Amino acid sequence: MAELSKGLQDRDAMQLRIEKMEADRDNFLVEVSAVAAEAGEAADDEAEQLAIRLAERLERAERMREAKASLVNDLRRLQDQREILDAEISAHERRKNEVLSIFSVATLAEVVQRDELLRDRDRLRTTVAELEEQVFSELAVEGFEQARSILDGVDLDSIAIEKAEAEQRLRASDEAIQHQLIRQTRATDKLDAIGGDSAVARIDAERRTVLLEIEEKAVRYIELKLGIMSAGNALRVYRERHRSGMMERASDAFALM
């Protein structure tokens, strides 16, 4: 009897467990069916299969949600970058318009051309300033205006003629000096060859005369040489000044300031 009573108790307990499991299954089926209906999933399969399909669908949805979140982040980052680029483009556009307005042109290519012209103008101005300084330094005056007044009164044709004549006189003086040197050499040779006092005195006097003539001609030679150099420099500087003045006037045609 004791064993029978224990068996009945076990059976009743098992029955309760079965009933509870069936109730849980029914509740699970109801919940799965409700979820399937809410998700629009057909509930024509067993509850277990339906639950598996719902779990797979949930997993796919979760992956899609993560992918969407990643895409949203990428989109937000790209939008931020676009805003930065738009701001930079706007700044460059404003700067470009300012530059175009300053140079009074329509394109950046024209700006480059104008910039090159300005650089050429600056170089020409520097060259002109150097030439002006050289001119008033050569003429030993205090400023270029004084040098200009002097040079404006210069007759270039007359200077050219004087220069040619001075060069001719210089060549003649050079030949005369060479001739006197030959005479001096001959006189020295005679002194060495003759031993008489009177002859020596006479030849020595002749030698001294030749030396004086050589000295005078050498001084004249130097004066002529310096005169020719000064005339040449004056001509060259004057021509450079006029040439540079024309270049400056040409560059001023492109002046933008």
C-alpha positions as CSV (number, residue, x, y, z in Angstrom):
1,M,0.0,0.0,0.0
2,A,2.8,2.3,0.8
3,E,4.4,1.8,-2.6
4,L,1.0,2.3,-4.3
5,S,0.5,5.5,-2.4
6,K,3.9,6.7,-3.3
7,G,3.3,5.8,-7.0
8,L,0.0,7.7,-7.0
9,Q,1.7,10.8,-5.5
10,D,4.4,10.6,-8.2
11,R,1.8,10.3,-10.9
12,D,-0.1,13.3,-9.5
13,A,3.1,15.3,-9.4
14,M,4.0,14.3,-12.9
15,Q,0.5,15.2,-14.0
16,L,0.8,18.6,-12.5
17,R,4.1,19.1,-14.2
18,I,2.6,18.1,-17.5
19,E,-0.3,20.4,-17.1
20,K,2.0,23.2,-16.1
21,M,4.2,22.6,-19.2
22,E,1.1,22.4,-21.4
23,A,-0.1,25.7,-19.9
24,D,3.3,27.2,-20.5
25,R,3.2,25.9,-24.1
26,D,-0.2,27.4,-24.6
27,N,0.9,30.7,-23.2
28,F,4.0,30.6,-25.4
29,L,1.9,29.8,-28.4
30,V,-0.4,32.7,-27.6
31,E,2.5,35.1,-27.1
32,V,4.3,33.9,-30.3
33,S,1.1,34.2,-32.3
34,A,0.6,37.7,-30.9
35,V,4.1,38.7,-31.8
36,A,3.8,37.1,-35.2
37,A,0.5,38.9,-35.8
38,E,2.1,42.2,-34.7
39,A,5.1,41.6,-37.0
40,G,2.9,40.5,-39.9
41,E,4.3,37.0,-39.8
42,A,2.0,34.1,-41.0
43,A,1.2,31.8,-38.0
44,D,0.5,28.7,-40.1
45,D,3.4,26.7,-38.7
46,E,4.0,25.1,-35.3
47,A,4.8,27.4,-32.5
48,E,8.4,26.3,-32.4
49,Q,9.0,27.0,-36.1
50,L,7.2,30.3,-35.8
51,A,9.4,31.2,-32.9
52,I,12.5,30.3,-34.9
53,R,11.4,32.4,-37.8
54,L,10.7,35.3,-35.5
55,A,14.1,34.9,-33.8
56,E,15.8,34.9,-37.3
57,R,13.8,37.9,-38.3
58,L,14.7,39.7,-35.1
59,E,18.4,39.0,-35.7
60,R,18.1,40.3,-39.2
61,A,16.3,43.4,-37.9
62,E,19.1,43.9,-35.3
63,R,21.8,43.7,-38.0
64,M,19.9,46.1,-40.1
65,R,19.5,48.5,-37.2
66,E,23.2,48.4,-36.6
67,A,23.9,48.9,-40.3
68,K,21.5,51.8,-40.4
69,A,23.1,53.4,-37.3
70,S,26.5,53.1,-39.0
71,L,25.2,54.6,-42.2
72,V,23.6,57.4,-40.2
73,N,26.9,58.1,-38.5
74,D,28.7,58.1,-41.8
75,L,26.1,60.4,-43.3
76,R,26.4,62.8,-40.3
77,R,30.2,62.8,-40.6
78,L,30.0,63.4,-44.4
79,Q,27.5,66.3,-43.7
80,D,30.0,67.8,-41.2
81,Q,32.8,67.5,-43.8
82,R,30.6,69.0,-46.4
83,E,29.8,72.0,-44.2
84,I,33.5,72.5,-43.5
85,L,34.2,72.3,-47.3
86,D,31.4,74.7,-48.0
87,A,32.8,77.2,-45.5
88,E,36.3,76.9,-47.0
89,I,34.9,77.3,-50.5
90,S,32.9,80.3,-49.5
91,A,36.1,81.8,-47.9
92,H,38.1,81.1,-51.0
93,E,35.4,82.6,-53.2
94,R,35.3,85.8,-51.1
95,R,39.1,86.0,-51.2
96,K,39.0,85.4,-55.0
97,N,36.5,88.1,-55.5
98,E,38.5,90.5,-53.3
99,V,41.6,89.8,-55.5
100,L,39.7,90.2,-58.7
101,S,38.3,93.5,-57.4
102,I,41.7,94.8,-56.4
103,F,43.2,94.0,-59.9
104,S,40.0,95.0,-61.7
105,V,39.9,91.8,-63.8
106,A,37.5,89.0,-64.3
107,T,39.6,85.8,-64.0
108,L,42.5,84.5,-61.9
109,A,44.6,84.0,-65.1
110,E,44.4,87.8,-65.6
111,V,45.5,88.3,-62.0
112,V,48.6,86.2,-62.7
113,Q,49.4,88.4,-65.7
114,R,48.8,91.6,-63.7
115,D,51.0,90.3,-60.9
116,E,53.8,89.6,-63.4
117,L,53.4,93.1,-64.8
118,L,53.7,94.6,-61.3
119,R,56.8,92.6,-60.6
120,D,58.3,93.9,-63.9
121,R,57.3,97.4,-62.8
122,D,59.1,97.0,-59.5
123,R,62.2,95.7,-61.1
124,L,62.2,98.6,-63.6
125,R,61.8,101.1,-60.8
126,T,64.7,99.5,-58.9
127,T,66.9,99.7,-62.1
128,V,65.9,103.3,-62.7
129,A,66.7,104.3,-59.1
130,E,70.1,102.6,-59.4
131,L,70.8,104.4,-62.7
132,E,69.7,107.8,-61.2
133,E,72.1,107.2,-58.3
134,Q,74.9,106.3,-60.7
135,V,74.2,109.4,-62.8
136,F,74.4,112.0,-60.0
137,S,77.4,110.1,-58.6
138,E,79.2,110.2,-61.9
139,L,78.5,113.9,-62.3
140,A,79.4,114.7,-58.6
141,V,76.2,116.5,-57.8
142,E,73.9,116.1,-54.8
143,G,70.8,114.7,-56.5
144,F,69.4,113.4,-59.8
145,E,67.5,116.6,-60.5
146,Q,70.7,118.5,-60.7
147,A,72.2,115.8,-62.9
148,R,69.1,115.9,-65.1
149,S,69.4,119.7,-65.6
150,I,73.1,119.1,-66.6
151,L,72.4,116.2,-68.9
152,D,69.4,118.0,-70.5
153,G,71.8,120.7,-71.6
154,V,74.3,118.2,-73.1
155,D,74.8,118.1,-76.8
156,L,75.2,114.4,-77.5
157,D,76.5,115.0,-81.1
158,S,79.1,117.5,-79.8
159,I,80.2,115.1,-77.1
160,A,80.5,112.2,-79.6
161,I,82.7,114.4,-81.8
162,E,84.8,115.5,-78.9
163,K,85.2,111.9,-77.8
164,A,86.3,110.9,-81.3
165,E,88.8,113.7,-81.5
166,A,90.1,112.9,-78.0
167,E,90.6,109.3,-79.0
168,Q,92.5,110.4,-82.1
169,R,94.7,112.7,-80.0
170,L,95.2,109.8,-77.5
171,R,96.4,107.6,-80.3
172,A,98.8,110.3,-81.5
173,S,100.1,110.8,-77.9
174,D,100.6,107.1,-77.5
175,E,102.7,107.0,-80.7
176,A,104.7,110.1,-79.6
177,I,105.4,108.5,-76.2
178,Q,106.6,105.4,-77.9
179,H,108.8,107.5,-80.1
180,Q,110.3,109.4,-77.1
181,L,110.9,106.1,-75.3
182,I,112.9,104.9,-78.3
183,R,114.9,108.2,-78.3
184,Q,115.6,107.7,-74.6
185,T,116.8,104.2,-75.1
186,R,119.1,105.3,-77.9
187,A,120.4,108.2,-75.7
188,T,121.1,105.8,-72.9
189,D,122.9,103.5,-75.3
190,K,125.1,106.4,-76.5
191,L,125.9,107.4,-72.9
192,D,127.1,103.9,-72.2
193,A,129.2,103.8,-75.5
194,I,130.8,107.3,-75.1
195,G,133.1,108.2,-72.3
196,G,133.9,111.9,-73.0
197,D,132.7,114.4,-70.5
198,S,131.3,117.0,-73.0
199,A,129.7,114.3,-75.1
200,V,128.2,112.7,-72.0
201,A,126.9,116.0,-70.7
202,R,125.4,116.8,-74.1
203,I,123.7,113.4,-74.4
204,D,122.6,113.5,-70.8
205,A,121.0,116.9,-71.4
206,E,119.3,115.4,-74.5
207,R,118.2,112.5,-72.4
208,R,116.7,114.8,-69.7
209,T,114.9,116.7,-72.4
210,V,113.4,113.5,-73.8
211,L,112.4,112.5,-70.3
212,L,110.6,115.8,-69.7
213,E,108.8,115.5,-73.1
214,I,107.8,111.9,-72.1
215,E,106.5,113.1,-68.7
216,E,104.5,116.0,-70.3
217,K,103.1,113.6,-73.0
218,A,102.3,111.0,-70.3
219,V,100.4,113.6,-68.3
220,R,98.5,114.7,-71.4
221,Y,97.9,111.0,-72.2
222,I,96.4,110.4,-68.8
223,E,94.2,113.6,-69.1
224,L,93.0,112.5,-72.5
225,K,92.3,109.0,-71.2
226,L,90.3,110.3,-68.3
227,G,88.4,112.7,-70.5
228,I,87.5,109.9,-72.9
229,M,86.4,107.7,-70.0
230,S,84.3,110.5,-68.5
231,A,82.7,111.3,-71.8
232,G,82.0,107.6,-72.5
233,N,80.5,107.1,-69.1
234,A,78.4,110.3,-69.5
235,L,77.1,109.1,-72.8
236,R,76.4,105.6,-71.6
237,V,74.6,106.7,-68.4
238,Y,72.6,109.3,-70.3
239,R,71.4,106.8,-72.8
240,E,70.6,104.3,-70.0
241,R,68.6,107.0,-68.3
242,H,66.6,107.8,-71.4
243,R,66.1,104.1,-72.1
244,S,65.0,103.4,-68.6
245,G,62.7,106.4,-68.6
246,M,60.9,105.0,-71.6
247,M,60.7,101.6,-69.9
248,E,59.3,103.2,-66.8
249,R,56.7,105.0,-68.7
250,A,55.7,101.8,-70.4
251,S,55.4,100.0,-67.1
252,D,53.4,102.9,-65.6
253,A,50.8,102.2,-68.3
254,F,50.2,98.9,-66.4
255,A,50.2,100.5,-62.9
256,L,47.4,99.3,-60.7
257,M,48.1,101.2,-57.5
